[in-house]
Amino acid sequence: MALRAPFWLQLFEQAGPAASGGRREQLVAALRTAMLRGVLSPGQQLPSSRQLAADIGVSRVTVEAAYGRLEAEGYLWRAVGRGSFVALDAPAAGPVARVRRVETPAVLSQRGQQLAARGGCRDPARPLPFAAGSPDLRAFPLELWRQLLARHLRRGPTLLGYGDPQGDPRLREAIAAYLNAARGLRCTADQVLVLSSSQQALQLAALMLLDADDPVWLEDPGYRGAASAFEAAGARRVAVPVDAEGLSWSPDQPWPKLIYLTPSHQYPLGMALSLRRRRALLAQAAQHRTWIIEDDYDSEFHYDGKPMPALQGLDEAGRVLYLGTFSKVLFPSLRLAYMVLPAALVGPFVEARTTQDGHSPQLAQAVTADFITAGHFAAHLRLMRRLYAQRRDALLEALRPMADWLQPQPSPGGLQLAALLPEGEEPALSRAAAARGLETPSLSRLYGGAPRRDGWILGYAALTPGEIAEACQQLRQVRL
Ligand SMILES: Cc1ncc(COP(=O)(O)O)c(C=O)c1O
């Protein structure tokens, strides 16, 4: 039965004006959607172009052009003297059914296959107690952030366009000034590259500094995000143990192309790299032309005195790439992190960054720059340091009754602490904790080669002292 004019008009109007290409694109979209949803079925005849043009009030040329496009895309077939029909093999029963019908295996590159098989590294979106690495978002000054953002939006569309791939110059100035004053770096804004995450920084460094099979030293146990970035780039991971002085390499070990480490607060065990080792590491790196990535991921949160100044400030040979993130000190979804690069690497890294995501969001960068330069950043850090120090103490206190099976390691700062479990008990205790609604990130899984220690990395920063006490009540029950 021929469909009547109001049907076609409604179909056309529902599609709404196309972003570009005018009425022709609107008609193409309307017909394509109707076929995908099964409103028009395979084999069904469409009106002649003259008729449809009259029904919906466009020119016949427009309809001809739309039919031509759909024919080229395989949605229609047309025969002179007979008319235009929905193609018999046009996808008809809706996009969901269409996706289900096509079950061809994904043909991945070798690199892609390895990457997918190895698995990535994720942070929990809605963290349970004691998820690691989560700041307390409830304490974030949202109203202040809203005002700073509104001020930029009121100024018009300037920040809606493309931005500097190296990062907003005001933000780079603010970061350099902060790092020089607070972390003992020696850098200028020209050396700062603003990125969306530490993970992006690690990937960029791996892409630019490593070839396939190049050896990379990683702390053992260590940060899985770093291991996955370097492995994804095809580098060879060499697990180097840590002791009370941090990274502990042996003198006869062949020196690598790159070393990744967390010298201020080893992730996950919490010790600092001693001054003696810092000097030895820098001297050897200069001699062997080894790059060092210093991940200073949470040095803002030291509670017992100041953290040791950054390694970058001691580096005379330009071997250190310093890495910091706003994920913990502001909030993770801001997606802003930064690298301070030796001068010679800045140009190549900025070029490479343009082949990835181009640049970081301009509005987020502008607001973050205001937040720092107006002094809100320092005030926020002071407040969070106080809160988190209380929470660490509350956790240590609440863990005391479990001392015969759960031993917290010394932790001068951070958002989480490592606690050791009796050998062999981690899997069963973790399952029992999960059954009580607790997340207990595994310590043993962070080991690469060194003898594994069973334990947990207990995040406390996002929990109030009351929540910590409650969660610890639950935790006590898992090994009665
Ligand atoms: C050692 C270390 N580096 C970096 C990060 C965070 O980075 P991002 O900026 O990718 O959120 C984390 C987060 O848990 C971390 O533990």
The ligand as an ORCA input file, in Angstrom:
! r2SCAN-3c Opt
* xyz 0 1
  C      52.398      5.817     40.827
  C      51.248      6.538     40.171
  N      51.495      7.402     39.156
  C      50.495      8.067     38.558
  C      49.162      7.904     38.938
  C      48.014      8.658     38.327
  O      47.890      9.073     37.265
  P      46.848      9.692     36.239
  O      47.332     11.104     36.028
  O      47.050      8.827     35.043
  O      45.471      9.635     36.864
  C      48.862      7.001     39.947
  C      47.459      6.767     40.304
  O      47.063      5.930     41.073
  C      49.926      6.323     40.589
  O      49.650      5.460     41.589
*
